[in-house]
Amino acid sequence: MSNSREIEHLNNLRAQAQLGGGQERIDAQHAKGKKTARERIDMLMDPGSFRELDMFVEHRATDLNMADKKYLSDSVVTGWGRSAAGWCMCSARISRFLAGA
């Protein structure tokens, strides 16, 4: 794969991970008056300072038909950034799929 194709592939994966299960689930979350995990983190952190870790992680479970239910970020957003208190680690569950487990 050429570098530009690899970068495009990573950008596509990043966009998919940020949707966290799809736009319909985000819309349903907003309809309940709730924010997504990444929106909650954005409220805590200084603008542009949050660096997400393990965005492309997927579980490896196969029991209970879990092999068919894979999502990037594996139900949690983790990373580090700067807040009013200084540099810190932060995580938030993505409740739109796998119940944030």
Backbone hydrogen bonds, N-H to C=O, Kabsch-Sander energy under -0.5 kcal/mol:
donor,donor_aa,acceptor,acceptor_aa,energy
6,E,2,S,-2.4
7,I,3,N,-2.6
8,E,4,S,-2.2
9,H,5,R,-2.3
10,L,6,E,-2.4
11,N,7,I,-2.5
12,N,8,E,-2.2
13,L,9,H,-2.3
14,R,10,L,-2.6
15,A,11,N,-2.2
16,Q,12,N,-2.2
17,A,13,L,-2.7
18,Q,14,R,-2.3
19,L,15,A,-1.1
20,G,16,Q,-0.8
20,G,17,A,-0.8
22,G,19,L,-0.9
26,I,22,G,-1.5
27,D,23,Q,-2.8
28,A,24,E,-2.1
29,Q,25,R,-2.0
30,H,26,I,-2.5
31,A,27,D,-2.3
32,K,28,A,-1.1
32,K,29,Q,-0.5
33,G,30,H,-1.9
34,K,29,Q,-2.2
40,R,36,T,-2.4
41,I,37,A,-2.2
42,D,38,R,-2.4
43,M,39,E,-1.5
44,L,40,R,-1.1
44,L,41,I,-0.6
45,M,41,I,-2.4
46,D,82,R,-4.2
49,S,46,D,-2.1
50,F,46,D,-0.5
51,R,80,W,-3.2
52,E,50,F,-0.5
53,L,78,T,-3.0
57,V,54,D,-1.4
65,N,62,T,-0.6
66,M,63,D,-1.8
68,D,65,N,-1.1
69,K,66,M,-1.6
70,K,68,D,-0.5
73,S,57,V,-0.9
74,D,57,V,-0.7
74,D,71,Y,-1.4
76,V,73,S,-1.8
77,V,92,A,-2.9
78,T,53,L,-0.6
78,T,76,V,-0.5
79,G,90,C,-1.9
80,W,51,R,-1.7
81,G,88,C,-2.3
83,S,86,G,-2.5
86,G,83,S,-1.5
88,C,81,G,-2.8
90,C,79,G,-2.8
92,A,77,V,-2.1
94,I,75,S,-2.9
95,S,93,R,-0.9
97,F,94,I,-0.9
100,G,94,I,-0.7
100,G,97,F,-1.9
101,A,98,L,-2.5
